[in-house]
Amino acid sequence: MTMDDRNDVPHHRPGSGTSAAASARPPAGPALAAREPAAVGTLTTVGLAVLWALLWALAFITTKLALQDAAPGWVVGVRCLLAGAVLVALRMRHLPAARGELGRLTLAGLLTTTGYLGVIGFALPHLSAGMAAVLSSGTPLLVVTLSAASGRDRLRPVHAAGLVLGVLGIVMSAVDRLNMGVVTVGGIVLGCCAVCCLAVGTFLTPYLVRPGTDLFLATGWQSLTGAVPLLLVTAFTGQSVPAGLGARLIGLLLYLALGASILGMTLWLLLIRRVGPSRASIAQFMPPLFSIALSAALLGEPVTALEALAVLPVALSTVLTTRR
C-alpha cells in the first residue's frame, strides 16, 4: 500500500521557527520507514507474478511430457480430479452454504476445465508447448471483445490497438510454426476452441461465481465436475488406463495437480487480491516467454527469430487490453 501524498509533504507553519531548508529535508523516521514496506510490497507482487507465470508455463511442458505416456483425456482428467478433490476436502465446511451455487459452478467447470484444459490437452500432441502458451495468452483479447459486444465495457482505442497487436502476434507465431512443421492446422484450431471456452468462462465468471462464494471451493468444484466428462470420454474410447503408470508419470501428474492447479491458482488469487484483476491480467504476457524458452531447453523445440519477435506484440497487447 502507498502513503497518502499529504504524508510525504513536510508542513511549514509561518512563525514556527522552522527554516525553508529544514522543511525541505526528507521526512524522517516513520515516513521513511513507510516507503520501505511499499517497495517490498511491489517486489513481492512482482515475485508472485513471475512465480505464477513460471508454474503456468511449466504446465504446458509437463502436460506434453505426460502425453507421451497416457491419453490426453486421462492426463487432464486425473490432474483436475486430484486438484479438485484436495480443494473441496480442504473447504468442505463451506459446501452447505454453496449448495445453491453448484449448478452455476458446474457450468463454469465445463467451460474452463473440460472446454479449456481438456481441449488444449487434446491439441498439445499437434502443437508445440510454446504455441499453446501463445494461443492461451489471447484470452484477455477475447474477454475484452465479449465485454465490448455485450455492452459491459466500452471498447476504447487503446483496447482496439491491443486487439490488433495480439491477433498479429498470434498469427505470426502460428505461421512460423506451421512453416517449421512443428504444429498442424488441426492443432491450432483445437487450441483456438480451447481458448474460446476459457474466454467465455472468464467472461461469465461474475454471473457463475457469485460474490461471497468461497473461491477455493469454487475452483475445486469446477475441477471435479470438469474432470468427469474427460474421464468418461477417455474410458469409452478404451484409453482410461495408461500402458505404464511409472514414477515419471506420477511425478508429472502430481506437479500438474498440486503445483500448476492448486499452487498456481492460489498465487493467481493472491495477485488479484493485491493489485486487482485488471493489473493482475498484465502477468498473462509472461507465460509465453517462459514457455518458449523452457520448451526449447527441455523439449528441444526450435525457436526462430520470428517466433521470438511474435511474442512482443502479444505481450504488449495484454498490457493494452487490460488498461482501464
C-alpha positions as CSV (number, residue, x, y, z in Angstrom):
1,M,0.0,0.0,0.0
2,T,1.2,3.6,-0.7
3,M,1.0,6.5,1.7
4,D,-1.2,9.4,1.1
5,D,0.6,12.1,-0.7
6,R,0.0,14.6,2.1
7,N,2.0,12.5,4.5
8,D,5.0,12.8,2.2
9,V,5.0,16.7,2.2
10,P,6.6,18.3,5.3
11,H,4.4,21.1,6.7
12,H,5.9,24.5,7.4
13,R,3.9,27.0,9.6
14,P,4.9,30.6,9.4
15,G,6.5,31.8,12.7
16,S,7.2,28.2,13.8
17,G,10.9,28.9,13.7
18,T,11.5,26.2,11.0
19,S,13.5,27.4,8.1
20,A,12.7,26.6,4.5
21,A,15.8,24.5,4.2
22,A,14.7,22.5,7.2
23,S,11.2,22.0,5.8
24,A,12.7,20.7,2.6
25,R,14.5,17.9,4.3
26,P,13.4,14.3,3.5
27,P,10.8,13.1,6.0
28,A,12.4,11.2,8.8
29,G,11.5,8.2,10.9
30,P,8.1,6.8,10.2
31,A,7.6,8.4,6.8
32,L,10.9,7.0,5.5
33,A,10.1,3.6,7.1
34,A,6.7,3.5,5.4
35,R,8.4,3.8,2.0
36,E,10.4,0.6,2.5
37,P,7.4,-1.7,3.0
38,A,5.9,-0.2,-0.1
39,A,8.9,-1.1,-2.1
40,V,9.0,-4.6,-0.5
41,G,5.3,-4.9,-1.4
42,T,6.0,-4.1,-5.0
43,L,8.8,-6.6,-5.2
44,T,6.6,-9.2,-3.6
45,T,3.9,-8.7,-6.1
46,V,6.4,-8.9,-9.0
47,G,7.8,-12.1,-7.5
48,L,4.3,-13.7,-7.2
49,A,3.6,-12.8,-10.8
50,V,6.8,-14.3,-12.0
51,L,6.4,-17.5,-10.0
52,W,2.8,-17.8,-11.2
53,A,3.9,-17.4,-14.8
54,L,6.7,-19.9,-14.4
55,L,4.3,-22.5,-12.9
56,W,1.7,-21.9,-15.7
57,A,4.4,-22.1,-18.4
58,L,5.7,-25.4,-17.0
59,A,2.2,-26.8,-17.1
60,F,2.2,-26.8,-20.9
61,I,5.6,-28.6,-20.9
62,T,4.6,-31.1,-18.2
63,T,1.4,-31.9,-19.9
64,K,3.2,-32.5,-23.2
65,L,5.6,-34.9,-21.4
66,A,2.8,-36.7,-19.7
67,L,1.0,-37.2,-23.1
68,Q,4.0,-39.4,-24.1
69,D,2.7,-42.0,-21.6
70,A,-1.1,-41.5,-21.4
71,A,-4.1,-40.3,-23.3
72,P,-4.9,-36.5,-23.2
73,G,-8.3,-37.0,-21.5
74,W,-6.8,-39.3,-18.9
75,V,-3.9,-36.9,-18.1
76,V,-6.1,-33.8,-17.8
77,G,-8.9,-35.7,-16.1
78,V,-6.7,-37.2,-13.4
79,R,-4.9,-33.8,-12.9
80,C,-8.2,-32.0,-12.3
81,L,-9.7,-34.8,-10.3
82,L,-6.8,-34.8,-7.8
83,A,-6.7,-31.0,-7.6
84,G,-10.5,-30.7,-7.2
85,A,-10.6,-33.4,-4.5
86,V,-7.9,-31.7,-2.4
87,L,-9.5,-28.3,-2.7
88,V,-13.1,-29.5,-1.9
89,A,-11.8,-31.6,1.0
90,L,-10.0,-28.6,2.5
91,R,-13.0,-26.3,2.1
92,M,-15.7,-28.8,2.9
93,R,-17.2,-26.6,5.7
94,H,-18.2,-24.1,3.0
95,L,-20.1,-26.6,0.9
96,P,-23.5,-26.3,2.6
97,A,-23.6,-22.6,2.1
98,A,-22.7,-23.0,-1.6
99,R,-25.3,-25.7,-2.4
100,G,-27.4,-23.2,-4.4
101,E,-24.4,-22.2,-6.4
102,L,-23.3,-25.7,-7.5
103,G,-25.2,-25.7,-10.8
104,R,-23.6,-22.5,-11.9
105,L,-20.2,-23.7,-10.7
106,T,-20.7,-26.9,-12.7
107,L,-21.3,-24.9,-15.9
108,A,-18.1,-22.9,-15.2
109,G,-16.2,-26.2,-14.7
110,L,-17.5,-27.5,-18.1
111,L,-16.2,-24.3,-19.8
112,T,-12.8,-23.8,-18.0
113,T,-11.8,-27.4,-17.1
114,T,-13.4,-29.6,-19.8
115,G,-13.5,-26.9,-22.5
116,Y,-10.2,-25.3,-21.9
117,L,-7.8,-27.7,-20.2
118,G,-9.4,-30.8,-21.8
119,V,-9.4,-29.5,-25.3
120,I,-5.9,-27.9,-25.0
121,G,-4.8,-31.3,-23.8
122,F,-6.1,-33.0,-27.0
123,A,-4.5,-30.2,-29.1
124,L,-1.0,-30.5,-27.5
125,P,0.1,-33.6,-29.4
126,H,-0.4,-31.4,-32.5
127,L,1.0,-28.2,-31.0
128,S,4.3,-27.1,-29.6
129,A,4.2,-26.1,-25.9
130,G,5.2,-22.6,-26.9
131,M,2.4,-22.2,-29.4
132,A,-0.1,-23.4,-26.9
133,A,1.0,-20.8,-24.5
134,V,0.9,-18.1,-27.1
135,L,-2.7,-19.1,-28.0
136,S,-3.7,-19.1,-24.4
137,S,-2.3,-15.6,-23.9
138,G,-5.0,-14.4,-26.3
139,T,-7.7,-15.0,-23.6
140,P,-7.7,-11.4,-22.4
141,L,-8.2,-10.2,-26.0
142,L,-11.4,-12.3,-26.4
143,V,-12.7,-11.3,-22.9
144,V,-12.3,-7.6,-23.9
145,T,-14.1,-8.3,-27.2
146,L,-17.0,-10.1,-25.4
147,S,-17.3,-7.3,-22.8
148,A,-17.5,-4.7,-25.6
149,A,-20.0,-6.7,-27.6
150,S,-22.3,-7.2,-24.6
151,G,-22.1,-3.6,-23.6
152,R,-20.4,-4.4,-20.2
153,D,-17.4,-2.3,-21.1
154,R,-16.6,0.3,-23.7
155,L,-14.0,-0.6,-26.3
156,R,-11.5,2.3,-26.1
157,P,-9.0,3.0,-28.8
158,V,-6.2,1.6,-26.6
159,H,-8.1,-1.7,-26.3
160,A,-8.7,-1.8,-30.1
161,A,-4.9,-1.3,-30.7
162,G,-4.2,-4.1,-28.2
163,L,-6.6,-6.5,-30.0
164,V,-4.9,-5.8,-33.4
165,L,-1.4,-6.3,-31.9
166,G,-2.5,-9.5,-30.2
167,V,-4.0,-11.0,-33.3
168,L,-0.9,-10.0,-35.3
169,G,1.4,-11.7,-32.8
170,I,-0.6,-14.9,-32.7
171,V,-0.8,-15.1,-36.5
172,M,2.9,-14.5,-36.8
173,S,3.7,-17.3,-34.3
174,A,1.3,-19.7,-35.9
175,V,2.5,-19.2,-39.5
176,D,6.1,-19.6,-38.3
177,R,5.4,-22.8,-36.5
178,L,3.4,-24.1,-39.4
179,N,6.3,-23.4,-41.8
180,M,8.6,-25.4,-39.5
181,G,6.2,-28.3,-39.4
182,V,6.0,-28.4,-35.6
183,V,2.3,-27.7,-35.4
184,T,-0.7,-28.6,-37.5
185,V,-3.7,-26.6,-38.7
186,G,-6.0,-29.0,-36.7
187,G,-3.9,-28.4,-33.6
188,I,-4.2,-24.7,-33.9
189,V,-8.0,-24.9,-34.5
190,L,-8.4,-27.1,-31.3
191,G,-6.2,-24.7,-29.4
192,C,-8.3,-21.7,-30.5
193,C,-11.5,-23.6,-29.5
194,A,-10.0,-24.2,-26.0
195,V,-9.1,-20.5,-25.6
196,C,-12.6,-19.6,-26.7
197,C,-14.0,-21.8,-23.9
198,L,-11.7,-20.2,-21.4
199,A,-12.7,-16.7,-22.5
200,V,-16.4,-17.4,-22.3
201,G,-15.9,-18.9,-18.9
202,T,-13.9,-15.9,-17.7
203,F,-16.4,-13.5,-19.1
204,L,-19.3,-15.3,-17.3
205,T,-17.4,-15.7,-14.1
206,P,-19.2,-12.7,-12.4
207,Y,-22.5,-14.4,-13.1
208,L,-21.5,-18.0,-12.4
209,V,-19.3,-17.4,-9.3
210,R,-21.4,-15.1,-7.1
211,P,-19.9,-12.7,-4.6
212,G,-19.4,-14.4,-1.2
213,T,-18.7,-17.9,-2.7
214,D,-15.5,-19.4,-1.4
215,L,-13.1,-19.2,-4.3
216,F,-11.1,-22.3,-3.3
217,L,-14.3,-24.3,-3.1
218,A,-15.5,-22.9,-6.4
219,T,-12.2,-23.8,-8.1
220,G,-12.2,-27.3,-6.6
221,W,-15.8,-27.9,-7.7
222,Q,-15.1,-26.7,-11.2
223,S,-12.1,-29.0,-11.4
224,L,-14.0,-32.1,-10.1
225,T,-17.1,-31.6,-12.4
226,G,-14.9,-30.7,-15.4
227,A,-12.8,-33.8,-14.9
228,V,-15.8,-36.2,-15.1
229,P,-16.6,-35.8,-18.8
230,L,-12.9,-36.1,-19.8
231,L,-12.5,-39.4,-17.8
232,L,-15.8,-40.8,-19.2
233,V,-14.9,-40.0,-22.8
234,T,-11.4,-41.5,-22.4
235,A,-12.9,-44.6,-20.7
236,F,-15.4,-45.2,-23.5
237,T,-12.5,-45.0,-26.1
238,G,-10.6,-47.7,-24.2
239,Q,-7.7,-45.4,-23.1
240,S,-8.7,-44.9,-19.4
241,V,-5.5,-46.6,-18.0
242,P,-2.1,-45.7,-19.5
243,A,0.2,-48.5,-20.6
244,G,2.7,-47.9,-17.7
245,L,1.9,-45.9,-14.6
246,G,5.6,-45.3,-13.6
247,A,7.2,-42.9,-11.3
248,R,7.8,-40.4,-14.1
249,L,4.1,-40.1,-15.0
250,I,3.1,-40.0,-11.3
251,G,5.5,-37.1,-10.7
252,L,4.2,-35.2,-13.7
253,L,0.6,-35.6,-12.6
254,L,1.4,-34.5,-9.0
255,Y,3.1,-31.4,-10.4
256,L,0.1,-30.6,-12.6
257,A,-2.4,-31.2,-9.8
258,L,-0.5,-29.7,-6.8
259,G,1.9,-27.3,-8.5
260,A,0.1,-25.9,-11.6
261,S,-3.5,-26.2,-10.4
262,I,-3.5,-25.7,-6.6
263,L,-0.4,-23.5,-6.1
264,G,-0.8,-21.7,-9.4
265,M,-4.5,-20.9,-8.6
266,T,-3.5,-19.7,-5.1
267,L,-0.9,-17.4,-6.5
268,W,-3.3,-16.0,-9.0
269,L,-5.9,-15.3,-6.3
270,L,-3.2,-13.6,-4.2
271,L,-2.2,-11.4,-7.2
272,I,-5.9,-10.4,-7.8
273,R,-6.3,-9.6,-4.1
274,R,-3.1,-7.5,-4.1
275,V,-3.5,-5.5,-7.3
276,G,-7.0,-6.2,-8.7
277,P,-8.0,-8.3,-11.7
278,S,-7.1,-5.7,-14.4
279,R,-3.5,-5.2,-13.2
280,A,-3.1,-8.9,-12.4
281,S,-4.0,-9.8,-16.0
282,I,-0.9,-8.0,-17.2
283,A,1.0,-11.0,-15.9
284,Q,-0.6,-13.0,-18.7
285,F,2.2,-11.8,-21.1
286,M,4.9,-13.8,-19.2
287,P,3.9,-17.4,-19.7
288,P,4.5,-17.4,-23.5
289,L,8.0,-16.0,-22.9
290,F,8.8,-18.7,-20.3
291,S,7.1,-21.4,-22.2
292,I,9.0,-20.8,-25.4
293,A,12.3,-20.6,-23.6
294,L,11.7,-23.7,-21.4
295,S,10.3,-25.8,-24.2
296,A,13.4,-25.1,-26.2
297,A,15.6,-26.1,-23.3
298,L,13.6,-29.1,-22.0
299,L,11.8,-30.4,-25.1
300,G,14.2,-29.3,-27.8
301,E,11.5,-27.2,-29.6
302,P,13.0,-24.9,-32.2
303,V,12.9,-21.2,-31.7
304,T,13.3,-18.8,-34.6
305,A,13.8,-15.0,-34.6
306,L,10.2,-14.6,-36.0
307,E,8.9,-16.7,-33.1
308,A,10.7,-14.6,-30.5
309,L,9.6,-11.4,-32.3
310,A,5.9,-12.6,-32.4
311,V,5.8,-12.7,-28.6
312,L,6.4,-8.9,-28.3
313,P,3.0,-7.8,-29.8
314,V,1.2,-10.4,-27.8
315,A,2.8,-9.2,-24.6
316,L,2.1,-5.5,-25.5
317,S,-1.5,-6.4,-26.4
318,T,-2.1,-7.9,-23.0
319,V,-0.9,-4.7,-21.3
320,L,-3.0,-2.5,-23.6
321,T,-6.3,-4.5,-23.4
322,T,-6.2,-4.7,-19.6
323,R,-5.8,-0.9,-19.1
324,R,-8.6,1.0,-17.6
